[in-house]
Amino acid sequence: QVQVVESGGGLVQAGGSLRLSCAASGSTFRFNAAGWYRQAPGKQREVVAVLTSVGTIHYADSVKGRFTISRDSALNTVYLQMDSLKPEDAAVYYCTITTMGRAYWGQGTQVTVSS
């Protein structure tokens, strides 16, 4: 069993930065991939960034050049550095860790961006 906990959300002004963290505990060997998703009120959950075990990274077009996903394997932690935040980035951000072919989700962390 794997537990996933996000942290680092909060309120930030437009143009500001936040760094989200996603800590995984439990049986996290054979890491396959990690991803950040977000869901704004009234909208569907959407992918923000994905990182695979071979280093492949994918970003949503809306965040390219502003967000950076990274992983510290020693700490079993995945990060999402978010710069130049826009009001439209406001959402609940969820982390998912895929290990042994199964995806585990966290409870989410709220990001609010004031204009």
N, C-alpha and C positions, 0 to 999 in steps of 0.2 A: 504494500500500500504506500502511496506517495501523498504527501501533504504539500500543498502549494499556498503560499501566503504572499500577497502583494502589500507593498507599502510605498509611501512617498507622495501620495496624492495630496492635493490641497488647493488653495486659492492663489492664483497668480495673475498679475496684470498682463494684458496683451503685450507680446514682445519679450516676455520673461521666459524663464526656464524652470523645469522640474526634472528630477531624476526618479523614475519609478524603479523599485526593486522587487524581485520575485524570488523568494527563497523556497527551495524545494527540500524536503526531508523525507526520509524513508528509503525505499529501494530505488535509488535514482541512477544506478549504474546502467550501462548501455543506453545512454542518452541518445535519443533520436532527433529531437527538435524542440524548440521553444518558440512561443509566439506571444505577441501582444495583440489583443483585440480591444475594441471599444464599442460602447453602446450609448448613444444619446437618447434622451426621452423621445418616445414616439418613432424611433428609428430602429432598424435592424442592427444586430451586432455585425461589425465589420472588422476585417483584418487590418492591423496597423503595420506590423513587422513580424517576420519569421526568420529564425536562424536554425540551420540544420547542423547535424553532427559533423558534416564535411565542410562546414564553413559557408555554405550558400546562404545568402541573405536576400530577402525580398521585402520591399517597402511598398505600402500603398502610395499611389501617385500624389495624394494629398499631403503626404508627410515627407516625401523625398527631399533630401537636402536640409531638413530641419530636425529629424529624429534619427537616433542611432541606437541600434540594439547591440548588446554585447553580453558576454557570458564569462563568469569566473567559475571555472569547473572545480577549483579547489574549494570554493565556498558553496557550490551548488546554487549559485545565484545568477539570475539573468536580469539585466538592466535595460531600461529604456530612457535614454537621455533625450529630453524634449526641449528644443530651443525655438526661439521665435514663435512662441505659442500664439495662437489665434483664438478668438471666441468660438469658432467652429470646432476647435479641438476639445471643447468641454464635453465630458462624457464620463461614464464609469469605465475604467480600464481593467481588463481582465488578462491574466497571464495563464498560459497553458504550457505544460511540460509533457512531452511525449517520451516515454521510456518503455522499453520492452513492448513496443507496438501499441501502447495504450496511452490515451491523452487524459491528463489530470488538470482540472481547472481550479483556480483560486476564487475567492469570494468577490474580488474586485476592489478597486480603490477609486475614489471620486476625484476627478480633476475639474476644477472650475476656473474659467478664464474670464476676467473682467475686461471690458472694453474701455 
